[in-house]
Amino acid sequence: MPPRKKSEPSNAETTHSGFSLDTRPIQAKMPENDPAAEAQRLNQEVETARIGNGYINILDLENPLIFGTYNDRPEKMSEINKMMTSFERHGIQSMDEKNALVIIIERSRLSGNQSLDVPWTDINALPHVRFLDTAGLTLASGQHRVAALRKLMQTHTDELVVQLKRLERLQNIDNPSPAQQEEHRDLREHIAELKGATQIKGKWGVKLYDADILLASGKHLARHLSRNQSLHVYTETEGEVLVSLLRDMVDANERDGQAGAISVLQKEIKGSEKEKNTRNSKILHNTSLMLCLMEDILPLGPHYRKRKELTVRWLHQAMNVSMGMYTRWMSRQADVLRLLASQDEFPKYQDTCNMIEVIAAGGKDAETTHARVVELRAQILASEPGDFTIFSKFLPAIDNEAIKHFAKFKGALGTWDPHYETCLAQYRTSVLNLFKAAWKTKNKGGRTADELVWLDRVMARMNLWLVPLAEIHMPLPLMTGSVMDNVWESLEAVSEGFLETSRWFEPLIDTHHIHTPYGHTLDDSTEALFRSVERQPGLQVSAAVNDIFMILWDARTTSLLQLHNKMSTGPMQVKMQGRPHDKKTFTYQWSIAPVSLKQSALALYNVVKPLGPQGISKLEPSDLKMNGMAGIVSTGWEWQRPSAQKNATREIQPSVNAIMLESHFADQYRPAIINNAIIGKFRTQLQNVMISRQIVTQLSLNPGGSRSGGLGLAAQKSWNFWDGLSVTAAVSQSDAEMSLERQTAEVKKQERLASDRVDRDIIMKAQKSIMNLALARSHRGKKAPVSKEVADALNILADALSLSASRVRLRTLHDKDDFVFRRRRDHRNLNVPLIVAEPDEHTLDDSSEDDESQVEEIDAPKGPKAPPKKSEGKRNVPDKSTPAEVQKPKLTLKQKGKARQPDPASPSSSENDSPVRLLEDGPKEPDTTITKKTAEPVDASAEIERPIPRPRPIAKKTRREVPDEQPEIGFKLEKKFLLAGWYISWRALLGMI
């Protein structure tokens, strides 16, 4: 073997561990994505499409100006007002190049006998741009400038009208006074200025770009041209950035399908994680929501552009429980609009009106006609989707009709409520009248005969779709802003029901944030529910998700409402707080968990750990039956990711333990809930859907068949929730239905529980505010416990506020301020948690025997004190030099923390001379000082400078019971601290209010 060559010397420094450190000079590294360089490149490409420069008259132009085609920034009144202020202070700099409007237009629409290739250096040489038609002009920017100019002109015009009326009134006066003459002169001068302001001709400089060149390779150049890059004072908001991303996804979807849109989304997610923008990351990780906004909301135009669904702040806050349901509802309603816009064959609008009249009349043909309407509804659902953007310009007017007709309806939309059906009928008539006015005129807007036939079919579909069909179809109004608000409120109203239902499918709904605080897979509960359904093996995913959604949607006013009410009660809310909410509580609860649970968790961890990225596909059939394995299959926690496999003890084992702990916690409260007749039937419906949508993978002999008569084959289908809990047979087979009266009662109960929760939160917030005060603590430390006296006072305050809230709610409900309130019947316990605090061990009573040198004086007169005498070892020994009638009993505290009591051995101890009586009525003899030792007389001849006022009597109060394990505070000390606690509580509460 040849000798090994020595390595050449390098610039690396070898450390004691054997690793080499690179000590070469560090070279500069340019950023991969330079925004400035990218903007410069796009500017150069944009200039290749430049046609020229000129000006237009905004106020006299026949062509309408169209904004928001490539960047639909919403028009903000605050920006318009700022622009008007700038016009008034600095003038209208309409011919400045940086303020020029950008028009994207085809060259063929421009008049040929004009030269637009004029530089901006000579403003007077800019030509007046002329167009060959009166069609709309697409502007890339400038909507606030145009709106401010028009508003300013309208303001001047309105003021001119008012001032002319004032001038006419002054001129009609026969003998004007000197003041009126001066007012007349000033008014004429002001009117002259207003007329000069209204003479603005609307001349504004423009830059023209060729649309064919600009849009040849896509819309990215037009969008770049539409952004305010030079106006740093008005940068793009988070919502505008979100809309820009959605438009990029639309382009990718048109080019490469949904996979391309998701690819653009994933790229943006990496960028937001790099910038550590958690709010954007949370929204972008919800793929279903982003695809819904891209496909179903953004294309419908400005009506939705100003909605909260396209604001980052609202989406971030709302993504908690109901967003998964709301997302799928928006997608379904957008699909309804597509089906209504279908171009498939369908009866005429007038024919559908005749069908509805026949059914309403109830004649002999009513049944046949009803069956025909049912067939046509099924035909609508089977239609080829059309272009739903035809509804865009009508959406604001449709929304106004929805607001008008459903304003007095306070329930949830889409229910079998007679009041709702009446409102829906009126709404249907008004909406159809809108479309008839716009579409039924022949050749209006240059429409062809085929287009008019298509629009007539659209109206016919709308006419039948908005008609309820008994036990088959209860329609919702078309998806507009007010309808979306109502639906969102109805979903949030049963959020506790949705949350508990989501726990049936996803085991880590409540605890995933403990071990994966930066993950976004379980941000929204109902979204996690649907994703759990999608992860189930051997399932028809699309059909199962659709069926689950419909069950949840229909149950929001029945089963889910009752489930919500059960989960919203005070005792249940207290029980739900028993779940671990951080690592400390999780570690403690896991430490006291049963040994068998820990053994099952360890066995499950040993099976899951070696699976790797292949996941459950490597599991054996026997492993799928392990305790807790159903939770591993169902959870959205990404335990199979490669990074988790690198440190399984830290990444995988805690979440496995969390699944087992959640299963143990569910066993304690869930059986009683799911065995309720209504809720149990609801859970059985969900389970039956999952079973029916299983893909047949295995066939077996039918137990009821016979080999001689032929083989009876049946699919082996089974599925259960991950917790393994089953509804009893009596409940699952019951036909319990929630009547309309029961629904009304549950709605009232829901409202009452909601108000209870609000009141409870207010009281707890007030308590917390007081507990956070430094003077409410037992010492100066930041982590000092709250003092016992303040805790007792806060508990009393909570009881008083709970009673007062019940009284106010009862009288508000009956709309009568003097309604009789009965404590035992009407008082509702809000279940405010009791504040427990230990007495301070370093606080001593004033007359404690621990300090023999302390002397307590109770309402004694001020004067010279007699020198104390030595104790003779006996208690209450009378002084021979003092008459017996002036001697007073000694007051002592036998034990620390015990109530003060007189010595029963004292001959003068009686009911009239008890400490309580002394505190209430004051001392009978103002010339006696009572000390802990033997009472000494005071010289009667001692001078008293002022009379001793009789102490004010103290009203008796019912003393609060104290647990046996806590020492009772002395009566006087307790009274002082309770009063102090009450004072602190009320002062803090008033300050907060």
Long-range contacts (C-beta under 8 A, 24 or more apart in sequence): 39-224, 39-229, 42-220, 42-221, 42-224, 43-224, 45-221, 46-209, 46-214, 46-221, 46-224, 46-225, 48-213, 49-209, 49-210, 49-213, 49-214, 49-221, 50-207, 50-208, 50-209, 50-210, 51-105, 51-107, 51-110, 51-116, 51-208, 51-209, 51-210, 52-115, 52-116, 52-117, 52-118, 52-207, 52-208, 53-100, 53-116, 53-118, 53-119, 53-120, 53-126, 53-205, 53-206, 53-207, 53-208, 54-114, 54-116, 54-118, 54-126, 54-127, 54-128, 54-129, 54-205, 54-206, 54-208, 55-95, 55-126, 55-127, 55-128, 55-129, 55-203, 55-204, 55-205, 55-206, 56-101, 56-128, 56-129, 56-203, 56-204, 56-206, 57-128, 57-201, 57-202, 57-203, 57-204, 58-146, 58-149, 58-150, 58-202, 58-203, 58-204, 59-149, 59-150, 59-153, 59-200, 59-201, 59-202, 60-201, 60-202, 61-137, 61-202, 62-134, 63-131, 63-133, 63-134, 63-135, 63-136, 63-137, 64-136, 64-137, 65-136, 65-137, 65-139, 65-146, 66-136, 66-137, 66-138, 66-139, 67-139, 67-141, 67-142, 67-143, 67-146, 68-143, 68-302, 68-305, 69-104, 69-138, 69-140, 69-222, 69-226, 70-104, 70-140, 70-219, 70-222, 70-223, 70-225, 70-226, 71-140, 71-141, 71-223, 71-226, 71-227, 71-240, 71-243, 71-244, 72-243, 72-301, 72-302, 72-305, 73-143, 73-240, 74-302, 74-305, 74-306, 75-143, 75-144, 75-147, 76-144, 79-144, 79-234, 80-144, 80-147, 80-148, 80-151, 81-148, 83-144, 83-145, 83-147, 83-148, 84-148, 84-151, 84-152, 84-155, 87-148, 87-149, 87-152, 88-152, 92-149, 92-200, 94-149, 94-203, 94-204, 94-205, 95-123, 95-126, 95-203, 95-204, 95-205, 96-205, 97-205, 98-230, 99-145, 99-205, 100-204, 100-205, 100-206, 100-207, 101-139, 101-141, 101-142, 101-145, 101-146, 101-204, 101-205, 101-206, 101-207, 102-139, 102-140, 102-141, 102-142, 102-206, 102-207, 102-209, 102-225, 102-226, 103-137, 103-138, 103-139, 103-140, 103-206, 103-207, 103-208, 103-209, 104-138, 104-139, 104-140, 104-209, 104-211, 104-214, 104-222, 104-225, 105-137, 105-138, 105-208, 105-209, 105-210, 105-211, 106-210, 106-211, 106-212, 107-210, 107-212, 108-132, 109-133, 109-135, 110-208, 116-208, 120-205, 123-205, 126-205, 129-206, 129-208, 138-211, 140-209, 140-222, 140-225, 140-226, 141-225, 141-226, 141-227, 141-228, 145-204, 146-204, 149-200, 149-202, 149-204, 153-198, 153-200, 153-202, 156-194, 156-197, 156-198, 157-198, 159-194, 160-191, 160-194, 160-195, 160-198, 163-187, 163-190, 163-191, 163-194, 164-191, 167-191, 218-251, 219-247, 219-251, 220-251, 223-247, 238-279, 238-280, 238-311, 238-312, 238-313, 239-310, 239-311, 239-312, 242-280, 242-283, 242-310, 242-312, 243-298, 243-305, 243-310, 246-290, 246-293, 246-294, 246-298, 247-298, 249-290, 249-294, 250-294, 250-298, 250-299, 253-294, 253-295, 258-291, 261-291, 261-294, 262-287, 262-291, 265-290, 279-312, 279-313, 279-316, 280-312, 281-520, 282-316, 282-319, 282-520, 282-523, 283-312, 283-315, 283-316, 283-319, 285-520, 285-521, 285-523, 286-319, 286-323, 286-327, 286-520, 286-523, 286-524, 286-527, 288-324, 288-327, 288-328, 288-527, 288-530, 289-315, 289-319, 289-323, 289-327, 289-527, 292-327, 292-328, 292-330, 292-331, 292-334, 295-331, 295-334, 296-330, 296-331, 296-333, 296-334, 296-335, 297-330, 297-334, 299-388, 299-389, 300-334, 300-388, 300-389, 300-391, 300-392, 300-395, 301-389, 301-392, 301-393, 301-395, 302-392, 303-392, 303-395, 303-396, 303-399, 303-480, 303-481, 304-395, 304-481, 307-481, 307-484, 309-484, 318-488, 319-523, 319-524, 319-527, 320-495, 320-523, 320-524, 320-525, 321-492, 321-495, 321-498, 321-499, 321-502, 321-524, 321-525, 321-526, 322-488, 322-491, 322-492, 322-495, 322-498, 322-524, 322-525, 322-526, 323-524, 323-526, 323-527, 324-524, 324-525, 324-526, 324-527, 324-528, 324-529, 324-530, 325-491, 325-498, 325-526, 325-549, 325-552, 325-553, 326-487, 326-488, 326-491, 327-527, 328-530, 328-545, 328-549, 329-487, 329-491, 329-549, 329-553, 330-479, 330-484, 332-549, 333-476, 333-478, 333-479, 334-388, 334-479, 335-385, 336-465, 336-478, 336-479, 337-388, 337-391, 337-478, 337-479, 338-385, 338-386, 338-387, 338-388, 339-380, 339-381, 339-383, 339-385, 339-386, 339-461, 340-380, 340-386, 340-388, 340-458, 340-461, 340-462, 340-465, 341-385, 341-386, 341-387, 341-388, 341-390, 341-391, 341-458, 342-380, 342-383, 342-384, 342-385, 342-386, 342-457, 342-461, 343-384, 343-386, 343-454, 343-457, 344-379, 344-383, 344-384, 344-457, 345-457, 346-376, 346-379, 346-380, 346-383, 346-457, 346-460, 346-461, 347-376, 347-460, 348-456, 348-457, 348-460, 349-456, 349-457, 349-459, 349-460, 349-463, 351-460, 352-376, 352-460, 352-463, 352-464, 353-463, 355-464, 356-463, 356-464, 356-467, 370-469, 373-464, 373-467, 373-469, 374-469, 374-472, 376-464, 377-464, 377-465, 377-469, 377-472, 377-473, 380-461, 380-464, 380-465, 383-461, 386-458, 390-455, 390-458, 391-478, 394-434, 394-435, 394-438, 395-480, 397-434, 398-431, 398-434, 398-478, 398-480, 399-480, 399-481, 399-482, 399-483, 401-427, 401-430, 401-431, 401-434, 402-427, 402-477, 402-478, 402-480, 402-482, 402-483, 403-482, 404-430, 405-430, 406-477, 406-482, 406-486, 411-557, 411-747, 412-486, 412-490, 412-493, 412-556, 412-557, 413-476, 413-477, 413-483, 413-486, 413-487, 413-490, 414-474, 414-475, 414-476, 415-474, 415-557, 416-468, 416-474, 416-740, 421-468, 424-466, 424-468, 424-475, 424-477, 427-466, 427-477, 428-462, 428-463, 428-466, 428-467, 431-462, 431-466, 431-478, 432-459, 432-462, 432-463, 435-459, 435-462, 490-556, 490-557, 491-556, 493-564, 493-750, 493-754, 494-556, 494-560, 494-561, 494-563, 494-564, 494-750, 495-564, 496-563, 496-564, 496-567, 496-568, 497-556, 497-559, 497-560, 497-561, 497-562, 497-563, 497-564, 497-567, 498-525, 498-526, 498-552, 498-560, 498-564, 499-525, 499-567, 500-563, 500-567, 500-673, 501-529, 501-552, 501-560, 501-563, 501-686, 502-526, 502-528, 502-529, 503-662, 503-666, 504-683, 504-686, 504-721, 504-722, 504-723, 505-529, 505-532, 505-533, 505-634, 505-721, 505-722, 506-531, 506-532, 506-634, 506-635, 506-636, 507-631, 507-634, 507-635, 507-658, 507-659, 507-662, 507-663, 507-722, 507-723, 508-635, 508-636, 508-637, 508-655, 508-658, 508-659, 508-662, 510-579, 510-581, 510-662, 511-579, 511-580, 511-586, 511-658, 511-661, 511-662, 512-637, 512-655, 512-658, 514-580, 514-581, 514-582, 514-583, 514-586, 514-654, 514-658, 515-583, 515-651, 515-654, 515-655, 515-658, 516-637, 516-655, 519-637, 519-638, 521-636, 521-637, 521-638, 522-636, 522-637, 526-552, 528-636, 531-636, 532-634, 532-635, 532-636, 533-690, 535-633, 535-634, 535-636, 536-633, 536-634, 536-690, 536-719, 537-616, 537-633, 538-694, 538-695, 538-697, 539-690, 539-693, 539-694, 539-695, 540-693, 540-694, 540-695, 543-693, 544-689, 544-690, 544-693, 547-689, 547-692, 547-693, 548-686, 548-689, 551-682, 551-685, 551-686, 551-689, 555-682, 557-743, 557-747, 558-678, 558-738, 558-743, 558-746, 559-678, 559-679, 559-681, 559-682, 559-738, 560-682, 561-743, 561-746, 561-747, 561-750, 562-676, 562-678, 562-679, 562-738, 562-746, 563-673, 563-679, 563-682, 564-750, 565-746, 565-749, 565-750, 565-753, 566-673, 566-676, 566-679, 567-673, 568-750, 568-753, 568-754, 568-757, 569-753, 570-756, 570-760, 570-829, 570-830, 570-831, 571-831, 572-669, 573-757, 573-831, 574-831, 574-833, 575-669, 578-665, 579-662, 579-665, 580-658, 580-661, 586-654, 586-658, 586-661, 589-661, 590-657, 590-661, 593-660, 593-661, 593-664, 594-664, 597-660, 597-661, 597-664, 598-660, 600-626, 600-627, 600-628, 600-660, 601-628, 601-656, 601-657, 601-659, 601-660, 603-627, 604-628, 604-629, 604-632, 604-656, 604-659, 604-660, 605-648, 605-652, 605-653, 605-656, 605-657, 608-632, 608-639, 608-652, 608-656, 609-645, 609-648, 609-652, 609-653, 611-640, 612-640, 612-642, 612-645, 613-640, 613-641, 613-642, 613-645, 614-640, 615-640, 627-660, 627-663, 628-656, 628-659, 628-660, 628-663, 630-720, 630-721, 630-722, 630-723, 630-724, 631-659, 631-660, 631-662, 631-663, 631-722, 631-723, 632-656, 632-659, 633-722, 634-722, 635-659, 663-722, 663-723, 663-724, 666-723, 666-725, 667-723, 667-725, 670-723, 670-725, 671-725, 674-725, 674-727, 674-731, 675-727, 675-728, 675-731, 676-731, 677-731, 677-734, 677-736, 678-736, 678-738, 680-727, 680-728, 680-731, 680-732, 680-734, 681-731, 681-732, 681-734, 681-736, 683-721, 683-727, 684-727, 684-731, 684-732, 687-719, 687-720, 687-721, 690-719, 691-717, 691-718, 691-719, 692-717, 694-719, 752-809, 752-828, 755-809, 756-828, 756-830, 759-801, 759-802, 759-805, 759-809, 759-830, 760-830, 760-831, 760-832, 763-798, 763-801, 763-802, 763-805, 763-830, 763-832, 764-832, 764-833, 765-992, 766-797, 766-801, 766-985, 766-988, 766-989, 766-992, 767-794, 767-797, 767-798, 767-832, 767-835, 769-988, 769-989, 769-992, 770-794, 770-984, 770-985, 770-988, 770-989, 771-835, 773-984, 773-988, 775-984, 776-984, 778-840, 785-837, 785-838, 786-835, 786-837, 787-837, 787-840, 788-837, 788-838, 788-839, 788-840, 789-977, 789-978, 789-980, 789-981, 790-837, 790-981, 790-984, 790-985, 791-835, 791-836, 791-837, 792-837, 792-960, 792-977, 792-978, 792-981, 793-977, 793-978, 793-980, 793-981, 793-982, 793-984, 793-985, 794-835, 794-981, 794-985, 795-834, 795-835, 796-960, 796-978, 796-981, 796-982, 797-982, 797-985, 797-986, 797-989, 798-830, 798-832, 802-827, 802-828, 802-829, 802-830, 802-832, 803-827, 805-830, 838-966, 839-897, 839-966, 839-967, 839-969, 844-896, 845-893, 845-896, 845-897, 845-969, 845-970, 845-973, 846-973, 847-891, 847-892, 847-893, 847-900, 847-932, 847-970, 848-893, 848-896, 849-892, 849-893, 849-894, 849-896, 850-896, 852-932, 854-932, 855-931, 855-932, 856-891, 856-931, 856-932, 857-929, 857-930, 857-931, 858-891, 858-915, 858-918, 858-919, 858-923, 858-930, 859-918, 859-922, 859-923, 859-951, 860-923, 860-926, 860-928, 860-929, 860-930, 861-926, 861-927, 861-929, 861-938, 861-944, 861-948, 862-944, 862-948, 863-927, 863-938, 863-942, 863-944, 864-938, 864-939, 864-942, 865-929, 865-936, 865-938, 866-929, 866-936, 866-937, 866-938, 866-939, 868-931, 868-933, 868-936, 869-933, 869-934, 869-936, 871-933, 871-934, 875-903, 875-905, 875-906, 876-903, 876-905, 876-906, 876-934, 877-934, 878-934, 879-934, 879-935, 879-936, 879-937, 881-937, 882-935, 882-936, 882-937, 884-908, 886-925, 886-927, 886-928, 886-937, 887-928, 887-935, 888-913, 888-923, 888-925, 888-928, 888-930, 888-935, 889-913, 889-930, 890-930, 890-931, 890-932, 890-933, 890-934, 890-935, 891-915, 891-930, 891-932, 892-932, 893-970, 895-967, 896-967, 897-967, 897-968, 897-969, 897-970, 898-967, 898-968, 898-970, 899-968, 899-969, 899-970, 899-971, 900-970, 900-971, 900-972, 915-971, 915-972, 916-971, 919-954, 919-971, 919-972, 920-953, 920-954, 920-956, 921-953, 922-950, 922-951, 922-953
